[in-house]
């Protein structure tokens, strides 16, 4: 039964003050108020009745592959760049899933941004790997190795390719295993040079024999030139174990003068980091060396020797020889786990709230803005053992002392072993011993109860489970996030059509002409929300600017029911009015 509750007078008063700036906000807000005409203009937009302002949809990943030790990585793929190669380079920054089949099967459901209609699938089998761009059809990604014939292979196959991450080896470091040269040099296909691959678009590697043009190798009879027909890199991918310490060394020499190259090491060609810069003249060989520690869950590692500049043309220079890679400290293969990332490994999602529910806000969606990334850790059976929710409170546009939490719908509190990282200071939350909130049928985790003392701070909520559970049982990110209004535990703001948690059973919805959500679905009569989850980056509008003043295609996206300008929030040319956004 709906009634005017005891907070009615307080809420009437806070209509005027709640969204005023606070001195702890990251961005010093403008003092002007948003005009009533601007708010009415936004509310006059015609929003499809079933649209919930979602920037993502649930997608099923189904992979069938019984090959022992095979590993898959799934990346979000978008046709943004001018070439497929550039699109792939960008996709390699968008890792969503990484792991191995269990009993020949990978089956997960996860949230994928509506901006993506394709994925880039990378399959690794020992030292051979292949890749394919796959359409997301009917919200499914289906792949069976038994039926695939059109995947592109990027790596040569060796009879002694590794099957376990401990079997690391580096081949042909002194370039002796290749074409036999009677004299001078050769530019040959990479397949003719054992172990080595090249980033050159023509797949050519250049080898010199001792004595040609007066240059002797540092070791043996042959050496390589990085600049064959173009500025490029030579590299090898080897199997490694997480935590292993690997020493590396390489000899470098300029050809016509001083040449510069870099040593990059990492999980793939795009994200590998620069470990050393080699700048050497042509008077003799110089050794460069270092130690690399393999990060957690990295089962294979790229060693890349990449030309930067030469003393002459891009097709001349940067000799290397006698590359030695040695594991000096063993790692631990058992620490390798499968992972799901939301929205992807290197990108944060954003949730933005208006905190005047059930009354109309000012539609700047900056009262509480949280940037976050979720890493779901899976065991070898692809079941969830841990959830790491990394977040930062980016903006507080109001004076309320708000809290924030999530509900894992359908997950019992007893299924949680432990929750760490919560910052509860106001005495309004009562938790069980495992860190979940008391008196809740589902697992509810409150991250903080005072947004002001958390603004600008990076934090991680880590949730471990008593027993591994399926990703289906866990549900999909962003789960059921909610804002606690101004230290009142009985007042929550949720995403459209999401349920309140069980705790505020005494919550009643105010009545009156200014109430905008009389049925409790967290949508105004015009269809606008009090909360939006953005699957990607988002900057909050400044005070006195509605969201359409800051994002040029928000209105088109909203009135289309999410079918056009699905990337409205991205920082593309012409998409944002930066002058109206907080820094």
C-alpha positions in Angstrom: 0.0 0.0 0.0 1.4 3.4 -1.0 1.5 6.2 1.5 3.3 9.4 2.2 6.2 8.3 4.4 8.1 10.2 7.0 10.7 11.4 4.5 8.3 13.4 2.4 9.2 16.8 3.8 12.9 16.0 3.7 12.6 14.9 0.0 10.7 18.1 -0.9 13.5 20.1 0.6 16.3 18.1 -1.0 14.7 18.6 -4.5 16.3 22.0 -4.2 19.6 21.1 -2.6 20.6 17.5 -3.4 22.3 18.2 -6.7 24.2 21.3 -5.6 28.0 20.9 -5.8 30.0 19.6 -3.0 33.6 20.7 -2.3 34.9 17.1 -2.6 33.8 16.7 -6.2 36.6 15.9 -8.6 35.4 18.7 -10.9 34.6 22.1 -9.5 31.0 22.5 -10.6 29.3 25.5 -12.2 26.8 27.1 -9.8 24.1 27.7 -12.4 21.0 25.4 -12.2 19.6 23.5 -15.1 16.6 25.3 -16.5 13.1 23.8 -16.3 12.9 24.1 -20.1 15.9 22.0 -20.6 14.5 19.3 -18.4 11.1 19.4 -20.1 12.9 19.3 -23.5 14.6 16.1 -22.4 11.4 14.6 -21.0 9.6 15.4 -24.2 11.7 12.9 -26.1 9.7 9.8 -27.1 11.3 6.8 -25.5 10.1 3.3 -26.6 8.2 1.8 -23.7 10.3 -1.3 -23.4 13.7 0.5 -23.6 15.7 0.3 -20.4 18.8 2.4 -21.5 21.0 -0.7 -21.7 24.3 -0.4 -23.5 24.9 -4.2 -23.7 23.2 -7.5 -24.2 23.7 -11.0 -22.9 25.7 -13.2 -25.3 26.3 -16.9 -25.2 29.8 -18.3 -26.0 29.8 -21.9 -27.0 33.1 -23.5 -28.1 33.7 -27.2 -28.8 37.3 -28.4 -29.0 38.7 -31.7 -27.5 42.3 -30.9 -28.4 44.5 -31.3 -25.2 45.9 -28.1 -23.7 44.3 -25.9 -26.3 43.5 -22.3 -25.1 41.1 -19.7 -26.3 41.0 -16.0 -26.1 37.9 -14.0 -27.1 38.2 -10.3 -27.9 35.5 -7.7 -28.8 36.0 -6.6 -32.4 34.8 -3.4 -34.1 35.2 -2.2 -37.7 36.6 1.3 -36.7 40.0 1.4 -38.5 40.8 1.6 -42.1 42.3 -1.9 -42.3 41.6 -5.3 -40.8 45.1 -5.4 -39.4 44.4 -2.2 -37.4 41.0 -3.5 -36.3 42.7 -6.6 -35.0 45.4 -4.5 -33.2 42.6 -2.6 -31.4 40.7 -5.8 -30.7 43.7 -7.3 -28.9 43.1 -4.7 -26.2 39.5 -5.9 -25.7 40.0 -9.3 -24.0 36.7 -10.7 -22.7 37.5 -14.4 -22.0 40.7 -16.3 -21.7 40.7 -20.0 -20.8 40.7 -23.7 -21.8 37.8 -26.1 -22.5 36.6 -28.4 -19.7 35.8 -31.8 -21.2 36.1 -30.2 -24.6 33.5 -27.5 -23.9 33.5 -23.8 -23.1 30.1 -22.4 -22.4 29.5 -19.0 -20.8 27.0 -16.2 -21.0 28.4 -12.7 -20.6 27.5 -9.1 -21.3 28.8 -7.6 -24.5 28.5 -4.0 -25.6 25.8 -3.4 -28.2 28.5 -1.5 -30.1 30.1 -4.8 -31.0 28.7 -7.2 -33.5 31.8 -9.3 -34.0 34.5 -11.0 -31.9 38.0 -11.9 -32.6 38.7 -15.5 -31.6 42.3 -16.6 -31.0 43.1 -20.3 -30.6 46.4 -21.4 -29.2 47.6 -25.0 -29.5 51.2 -25.3 -28.4 53.3 -23.0 -30.6 50.7 -22.9 -33.3 47.8 -20.5 -33.1 45.0 -19.4 -35.4 42.5 -16.7 -35.4 39.1 -15.9 -36.9 36.7 -12.9 -36.9 33.2 -14.3 -36.0 29.8 -12.6 -36.2 27.7 -12.5 -33.1 24.4 -14.0 -34.5 21.2 -14.1 -32.4 23.3 -13.2 -29.4 25.5 -16.3 -29.8 29.1 -17.0 -30.6 29.4 -20.6 -31.8 32.7 -22.3 -32.7 33.5 -25.9 -33.2 37.1 -26.8 -34.3 35.8 -29.9 -36.1 33.9 -27.7 -38.6 36.3 -24.8 -39.0 38.4 -24.6 -42.2 38.7 -20.9 -42.7 40.7 -19.8 -39.7 43.9 -17.9 -40.4 47.1 -19.4 -39.0 49.7 -17.0 -37.8 52.4 -19.2 -36.5 54.6 -22.0 -37.8 54.1 -25.5 -36.4 57.0 -27.5 -34.8 57.0 -31.2 -34.0 58.2 -30.5 -30.5 55.7 -27.7 -29.8 54.9 -27.3 -26.1 51.8 -28.9 -24.6 52.4 -27.7 -21.0 53.4 -24.3 -19.9 56.6 -25.6 -18.3 58.0 -26.7 -21.7 59.5 -23.4 -22.6 62.2 -23.2 -25.3 63.6 -20.6 -27.7 64.7 -21.7 -31.1 67.6 -20.7 -33.4 68.8 -17.7 -31.4 71.9 -17.4 -33.5 70.1 -17.8 -36.9 72.1 -20.8 -38.0 69.0 -22.8 -38.8 67.9 -21.4 -42.2 68.9 -21.3 -45.8 72.5 -22.2 -46.6 74.3 -19.2 -47.9 77.5 -19.5 -50.0 78.1 -15.8 -49.4 76.4 -12.4 -49.1 72.8 -12.3 -47.9 69.3 -13.5 -48.5 65.8 -12.2 -48.1 63.6 -15.2 -47.6 60.1 -16.2 -46.3 59.8 -16.5 -42.6 58.8 -20.2 -43.0 62.4 -20.9 -44.1 63.9 -19.6 -40.8 63.4 -21.9 -37.9 61.7 -20.4 -34.9 61.3 -16.8 -36.1 58.3 -14.8 -37.3 58.2 -11.3 -38.6 55.7 -8.4 -38.4 56.7 -7.4 -42.0 53.6 -7.4 -44.2 55.6 -9.4 -46.9 56.6 -12.0 -44.3 60.3 -11.6 -45.3 63.3 -12.1 -43.1 66.8 -11.0 -44.1 69.9 -13.0 -43.2 73.6 -12.1 -43.7 76.6 -14.5 -43.9 79.8 -13.8 -42.1 82.1 -11.5 -44.0 79.5 -9.9 -46.3 80.4 -6.2 -46.6 83.0 -6.7 -43.9 80.6 -7.6 -41.1 81.2 -10.7 -39.0 78.5 -12.3 -36.8 78.7 -12.0 -33.0 78.3 -15.8 -32.9 78.4 -18.5 -35.6 78.1 -17.9 -39.4 74.9 -15.9 -39.7 73.0 -13.0 -38.3 69.7 -11.2 -39.1 68.8 -7.7 -40.2 65.5 -6.4 -38.7 65.0 -4.0 -41.6 64.6 -6.4 -44.5 62.2 -4.6 -46.9 60.5 -2.4 -44.3 60.7 -1.3 -40.6 59.6 -4.5 -38.8 60.2 -6.8 -35.9 61.4 -10.4 -35.5 59.8 -12.3 -32.7 59.2 -15.7 -31.1 56.4 -16.9 -28.8 57.4 -19.4 -26.2 55.5 -21.3 -23.5 56.1 -19.9 -20.1 54.8 -20.4 -16.5 53.4 -17.6 -14.4 56.0 -16.3 -11.9 59.0 -17.6 -13.9 62.0 -15.4 -14.1 63.6 -15.3 -17.6 66.9 -13.7 -18.4 67.3 -12.5 -22.0 70.2 -11.1 -24.0 70.7 -10.0 -27.6 73.6 -8.5 -29.5 72.8 -5.4 -31.6 74.8 -3.5 -34.2 74.1 -0.6 -36.6 74.6 -1.1 -40.3 75.4 2.2 -42.0 75.6 4.2 -38.8 73.7 4.4 -35.6 70.5 2.3 -35.6 67.8 2.0 -32.9 65.6 -1.0 -32.0 63.7 -2.0 -28.9 63.2 -5.3 -27.0 59.5 -5.8 -26.2 58.2 -8.7 -24.1 54.6 -9.6 -23.2 51.5 -11.7 -23.8 50.9 -10.5 -27.4 52.3 -8.3 -30.1 50.1 -5.3 -29.1 50.3 -5.3 -25.3 54.0 -6.3 -25.0 56.0 -3.7 -23.1 59.4 -2.2 -24.0 62.1 -3.7 -21.8 65.1 -2.1 -23.4 66.0 0.4 -26.1 69.1 -0.5 -28.2 71.0 2.3 -29.9 74.2 1.1 -31.5 76.6 2.4 -34.1 78.3 0.2 -36.8 81.7 -0.1 -35.2 80.9 -3.3 -33.4 78.4 -5.5 -31.6 76.9 -4.4 -28.3 75.1 -6.7 -25.8 71.8 -5.8 -24.2 70.2 -7.9 -21.5 67.6 -8.0 -18.8 65.3 -10.1 -16.7 61.6 -10.6 -17.2 59.1 -12.0 -14.7 56.1 -13.7 -16.3 52.9 -12.2 -14.9 50.1 -14.2 -13.4 48.1 -16.4 -15.8 50.4 -15.7 -18.7 51.2 -19.1 -20.3 53.0 -17.9 -23.4 55.2 -15.0 -23.9 56.4 -13.0 -26.9 60.0 -11.9 -27.2 60.0 -9.1 -29.9 63.0 -7.3 -31.4 61.6 -4.3 -33.2 63.3 -1.8 -35.5 62.7 1.9 -34.6 65.0 3.9 -36.8 68.2 3.5 -38.9 71.0 5.7 -40.1 69.7 5.4 -43.7 66.5 4.0 -45.2 63.7 1.9 -43.5 64.9 -1.2 -45.5 68.4 -1.0 -44.2 69.8 -1.5 -40.7 69.5 -3.0 -37.2 71.5 -6.2 -37.1 70.8 -8.7 -34.3 72.5 -11.9 -33.3 73.1 -14.5 -30.6 69.7 -14.1 -28.8 69.7 -16.1 -25.6 66.6 -16.8 -23.5 67.0 -18.7 -20.2 64.6 -19.5 -17.4 66.5 -18.9 -14.2 63.5 -19.4 -11.8 60.7 -21.8 -12.4 57.1 -20.5 -12.3 53.9 -22.3 -11.3 51.6 -23.7 -13.9 48.9 -24.5 -11.3 48.3 -20.8 -10.8 46.9 -20.5 -14.3 43.2 -19.8 -14.2 40.5 -19.1 -16.8 39.0 -15.6 -16.7 36.1 -13.5 -17.8 36.4 -9.7 -17.9 33.7 -7.0 -17.9 33.5 -5.0 -20.0 37.0 -6.2 -21.1 40.4 -6.6 -19.5 41.7 -3.0 -20.2 38.4 -1.0 -20.3 36.2 0.2 -17.5 32.4 0.3 -17.5 30.6 3.2 -15.7 27.4 3.4 -13.7 25.8 6.9 -13.2 23.0 7.8 -10.8 20.5 10.5 -10.2 19.8 10.5 -6.4 16.4 12.3 -6.1 14.3 9.2 -6.7 11.3 9.0 -6.8 11.3 12.7 -7.8 12.6 14.1 -11.0 16.3 14.8 -11.2 18.2 17.2 -13.3 19.3 14.6 -15.9 23.0 15.3 -15.7 23.7 11.8 -14.4 26.5 12.9 -12.2 25.2 12.6 -8.6 27.2 9.4 -8.2 29.5 8.1 -11.0 31.5 4.9 -10.5 34.0 3.6 -13.1 34.7 -0.1 -12.6 36.0 -3.3 -14.1 35.1 -6.8 -13.0 37.4 -9.8 -13.3 35.7 -13.2 -12.8 38.3 -15.9 -12.0 37.3 -19.5 -13.1 38.8 -22.8 -12.2 39.8 -25.5 -14.8 36.1 -26.6 -15.0 35.2 -23.0 -16.0 33.4 -22.5 -12.7 33.6 -19.2 -10.7 35.9 -19.2 -7.7 36.4 -15.5 -7.2 35.0 -12.1 -8.3 37.2 -9.0 -8.2 35.3 -5.7 -8.6 37.8 -2.9 -9.2 36.3 0.6 -9.0 36.8 4.3 -8.4 34.2 6.9 -7.5 34.8 9.4 -10.2 32.1 12.1 -9.5 29.8 13.3 -6.8 27.5 15.9 -8.1 25.2 16.2 -5.1 25.3 16.9 -1.3 23.8 13.6 -0.3 25.9 11.0 1.6 25.2 8.1 -0.7 26.2 4.5 -0.5 26.7 1.8 -3.2 26.4 -2.0 -3.4 25.4 -4.9 -5.6 23.1 -7.9 -5.3 24.0 -11.2 -6.8 20.5 -12.4 -7.7 19.9 -16.1 -7.0 23.2 -16.5 -5.1 22.7 -17.4 -1.4 24.7 -15.5 1.2 26.0 -18.8 2.4 27.6 -19.4 -1.1 30.0 -16.6 -0.3 33.1 -17.5 1.6 34.5 -14.0 2.1 34.1 -10.4 1.0 37.0 -8.0 1.4 37.6 -4.3 0.6 34.3 -2.8 1.8 34.5 0.7 3.4 31.6 1.1 5.8 31.8 4.0 8.2 28.3 5.3 8.9 26.8 2.5 11.0 23.9 1.8 8.7 25.0 -1.6 7.4 24.9 -4.9 9.3 26.9 -7.7 7.8 27.3 -11.4 8.3 30.7 -12.8 9.2 31.4 -13.4 5.5 30.9 -9.8 4.5 27.4 -10.1 3.0 24.6 -8.0 4.4 22.3 -9.5 7.0 18.6 -10.3 6.5 19.0 -10.8 2.8 17.9 -13.9 0.9 20.4 -13.2 -1.9 24.0 -12.2 -1.5 24.2 -8.4 -1.1 27.5 -6.7 -0.8 27.6 -3.0 0.2 30.8 -1.4 -1.0 30.6 1.9 0.9 28.1 3.9 2.7 29.7 7.4 2.4 30.5 8.3 -1.2 32.2 11.6 -0.2 35.1 9.9 1.6 35.6 7.5 -1.3 35.7 9.9 -4.2 38.8 9.6 -6.3 40.1 6.5 -4.5 40.7 3.2 -6.3 39.5 0.1 -4.5 38.8 -3.6 -5.0 35.9 -5.6 -3.6 37.1 -9.2 -3.7 34.4 -12.0 -3.4 35.3 -15.6 -2.9 32.9 -18.5 -3.0 32.6 -21.5 -0.7 32.2 -23.8 -3.7 32.8 -23.1 -7.4 29.6 -22.0 -9.1 28.7 -21.8 -12.8 28.6 -18.5 -14.6 25.0 -19.1 -15.2 24.3 -19.3 -11.5 26.3 -16.2 -10.8 24.5 -14.1 -13.5 25.9 -11.5 -15.8 27.6 -8.2 -14.9 26.7 -5.6 -13.9 24.5 -7.8 -11.7 22.0 -5.7 -9.7 23.8 -2.5 -8.6 22.1 0.1 -6.4 22.6 3.4 -4.7 21.7 3.9 -1.1 20.2 7.4 -0.8 21.7 9.7 1.8 22.4 7.1 4.5 18.7 5.9 4.4 19.0 2.1 4.1 15.4 1.8 3.1 15.9 4.0 0.0 17.6 2.4 -3.0 18.0 3.5 -6.7 18.3 0.7 -9.2 18.7 0.3 -13.0 15.3 0.3 -14.8 13.1 -2.6 -14.0 15.6 -4.1 -11.5 14.2 -5.2 -8.1 15.0 -3.7 -4.8 16.9 -5.9 -2.4 14.9 -7.6 0.3 16.2 -5.4 3.1 14.1 -2.3 2.6 10.8 -4.2 3.0 9.3 -1.2 4.7 10.0 1.0 1.7 6.9 2.8 0.5 6.7 5.0 -2.6 5.6 8.6 -2.0 2.4 9.9 -3.6 1.8 13.3 -5.0 1.9 15.3 -8.2 5.7 15.6 -8.2 6.4 11.8 -7.8 7.8 10.4 -11.0 7.9 6.7 -10.2 4.7 5.6 -8.6 5.1 1.9 -9.6 8.7 1.4 -8.5 10.2 0.4 -11.8 12.8 3.1 -11.6 11.5 4.8 -14.8 9.7 8.1 -15.1 6.3 8.1 -17.0 8.3 9.3 -20.0 10.6 6.3 -19.7 13.7 8.0 -18.2 15.9 6.2 -15.7 17.5 7.3 -12.4 20.5 5.1 -13.2 22.4 4.0 -16.3 25.1 1.4 -16.7 27.4 2.3 -19.6 29.5 -0.5 -21.1 32.6 1.6 -21.6 34.0 5.0 -20.7 31.8 7.9 -19.7 32.5 11.3 -18.2 29.9 13.0 -16.1 28.4 16.3 -17.4 29.2 19.4 -15.4 26.6 20.9 -13.2 23.9 22.9 -15.1 24.2 20.6 -18.2 21.8 17.9 -19.0 23.2 14.7 -20.6 22.2 15.8 -24.1 24.3 18.9 -23.7 27.4 16.7 -23.2 26.7 13.8 -25.5 25.5 14.7 -29.0 24.0 11.3 -29.9 22.4 10.4 -26.6 18.9 11.5 -27.8 19.2 9.6 -31.0 20.2 6.5 -29.2 17.5 6.8 -26.6 14.6 7.6 -29.0 15.7 4.7 -31.2 15.4 2.2 -28.3 19.2 1.7 -28.4 19.3 0.7 -32.1 21.3 3.7 -33.5 24.5 5.3 -32.2 25.1 2.4 -29.9 28.5 3.9 -29.2 27.1 7.3 -28.2 29.2 7.5 -25.0 32.6 6.8 -26.7 35.2 9.6 -27.2 34.9 9.7 -31.0 35.2 12.7 -33.1 32.0 14.8 -32.8 30.4 12.6 -30.1 31.2 14.6 -27.0 31.0 18.2 -26.0 34.1 18.3 -23.9 33.5 21.8 -22.6 30.4 20.5 -20.9 32.1 17.5 -19.3 34.0 17.2 -16.0 37.7 16.6 -16.3 
